[in-house]
Amino acid sequence: MKEAPRLKNKLILIVMKGIYIGSYISMLTINFLLAFFAMLAGRNPTDGKKSYTIFQHPDSRISAVKNGFNWTAFFFSFFWVLIKKIWVHAAIVWLIGTIIGVLAIPVPAILFGLIYGFKGNELVRKNLLDRGYKNKKDISARNPDDALGIFYDGKH
C-alpha cells in the first residue's frame, strides 16, 4: 500500500520538474524573441534606445535616420514614401497599387510593407546623400529629437 503514495509523489515531482523546465525554456524563448525584435527595430535591448544616423547638409540642415526596421513604412508604405520625398518609389507603389486594384489581383499589401519596413531607412539615407547631405555620426537615443539634441550637444 505504501507504493501507491510513493509512486504518486514521484509522478508529481516529475510533473513539477517538467513544468519548471518548460517555463524556463519558455522564458528563454521569450527573451530571445524580444531581443531579436528589438534588434530588428534598431533598438538596444539593454537600454531601450534606438540607433540613429545623423546627416548634415552643407547649409547646416540636419536629419536623424533610424537604423533598423521601420514600422511606419511597414503600415503606411505609400504615404511614408511621399512624406520622405522618395518620388520614384511613391510612383512605383501608386502604379502597382492601381494595377492591383483595377485587375483585382490578390497580391497582399503586406509585400510593400515588408519591403519598405526592412529597406525604407536605407532609401531615406540614399535620398539624403543624393540631396547633398553628409553622414556625420551614429547616435543611440530614444527618438530622433533626442538624437539631434545629443548631436548638437556634442558639437558645441
N, C-alpha and C positions, 0 to 999 in steps of 0.2 A: 504493500500500500504506500510505502514511502517513495517508491519510484515515480508515481504519477505527479506528486508535487515537485520533485526534483526536475523531472522532465519539463514540466510546465514552467518552472523558473528558468531553466536553460533556454527554452524557446523564447520566453520574454526577454532574456538577456540578449539573445541573438537578434531579435527584432529591434531592441533598443539600440544595439550597436549598428545595425543596418540603417536605422533612422538617423543616427548621429553621423555616420559616414556619408549617407546620402545628402544630408543637409549641408555637410562640409563641402562636398563636391558641388552642390548647387550654389553655395556661397562663392566658391572659387570661380565657377562658370559665370555667375552674375558679375563679379568683379572684373573678370576678363572682358566680358561684353561691354561693360560700362567704360573701361579703359579703351577698348577698341573704338567705340563710337565717339568717345571724347577725342581720340587721336584723329578719327575721320573728320570730326568737326573742327579740327585745328586747335583743340583745347588741351592744355596741360592737365592731366588727370590729378596731379598733386595739389595744384593751387587754383584750379578753375579758370585760369586765364587763357586767352587765345593768343595765337601768334599773328602778328601783323607785319606787313612790309610797308615801309614809308617811301613814298615817291615825292620828289620835289621838281617843280617846273623852274626854268631859268628866271621867270618873273616872280618867283617866291611862293607860288601856289603850292600847297602840299596835299597829299591824299594818302589815306591809310587803306590798304587792301588786306583783308583777312586771308590767312593761309588755311587751306583745308576745304572741307565740304561747305557748300553754300545752300542753306535751306530755303532762302528766299528765291533763289534761282530755280531750285527744285520745284517749288509750288507755283511760282508765277513766272515761268520762263519768258514769255513774250513781253510782259510789262517790265521785267527785270532788264532784258537786253535793250529796251527802249530807254529806260532811265539811265543806264550805264553808257548810252550813246554808242552802242556797238551795232551800227546801222545795217551792215551786211547780214549779221545773224538775225536781226529783227525781221529783215525782208525774207530770209530763208524760213524762219519759224512761221511768219504770216502766210507765205506762199504754200508751204507744206500743210499748214493747218487748214487753209482754204480748200486745197485739193482733197484732203481727207474729209472735210465737211461736205463738199459737193458730191464726191463719189461715194460717200458713206463707207469708206474703207475702215475696218475695225482695227486701226493702229492705236495702241494705247498712248495717251498723252504722257504717261509716266516716262516714256523713252526720252522726250525732250527734257523732262525734269532730271533724269539721271545724267544726261549729257551735260546740261548746264550746272547741275549740282556739283558734279565732280570737276568739270573743266571751266566753269564760269569765272572763278577768280583768276585763272591763268589768262583768260581772254581779257579781263579788265587790266591785268598787268601789261599785256602786249599792247592794248589800246593806249594806255598811258605812255608807254615807251615810244609808240608811234607818234604820239602828240607832243613829244619833246621832254617828257618827264625823265628824271634820272632816279635809279634805285639808290636810296640813301642808307637805310638801316632796317634790320628786323627787330621788332619790339614785342615783348609779351605784356598784354594788357587785357582788361575786362571788356572793353569796347573800343571802337575806332576813335572816339573823342579822347579817351584816356591815352591811347597810343600816340595821338598827335600832341597831347599835353606833355607826355614823357619825352617826346622828340624835341619839343620846344625847350623844356627844362634842361635837357642835355646839351642844347646848342648855346644857351646863354650862361 
